Amino acid sequence: MKVECVRKRIFRNREEAKRIIFAWIETRYNRTRRHSTLDYLSLFEYERRDREIFNNVY
């Protein structure tokens, strides 16, 4: 995150930093980064698969 999001810019204030970092996490990190503990799926893909399994069971 530091290299991809934080080091590339200078934030005007803490609120701007929070807003930009939150947006980066929600749009880039959670949707694209693969996690070994989630069978090498992104968090977004894992949650989608989990919802599909849950909906098929109930």
Backbone hydrogen bonds, N-H to C=O, Kabsch-Sander energy under -0.5 kcal/mol:
donor,donor_aa,acceptor,acceptor_aa,energy
5,C,1,M,-2.8
6,V,1,M,-1.6
7,R,2,K,-3.5
9,R,6,V,-1.4
11,F,9,R,-0.5
17,A,13,N,-1.9
18,K,14,R,-2.6
19,R,15,E,-2.4
20,I,16,E,-2.6
21,I,17,A,-2.6
22,F,18,K,-2.5
23,A,19,R,-2.2
24,W,20,I,-2.3
25,I,21,I,-2.5
26,E,22,F,-2.5
27,T,23,A,-2.4
28,R,24,W,-2.6
29,Y,24,W,-1.7
30,N,25,I,-2.8
32,T,28,R,-1.8
33,R,28,R,-0.6
33,R,29,Y,-1.8
35,H,41,L,-1.9
38,L,35,H,-1.3
39,D,36,S,-1.1
40,Y,35,H,-1.7
41,L,35,H,-0.7
41,L,38,L,-0.8
43,L,33,R,-0.6
44,F,30,N,-2.4
46,Y,42,S,-2.8
47,E,43,L,-2.6
48,R,44,F,-2.0
49,R,45,E,-2.6
50,D,46,Y,-2.6
51,R,47,E,-2.4
52,E,48,R,-2.2
53,I,49,R,-2.4
54,F,50,D,-2.4
55,N,51,R,-2.8
56,N,52,E,-1.8
57,V,53,I,-1.4
58,Y,54,F,-1.9
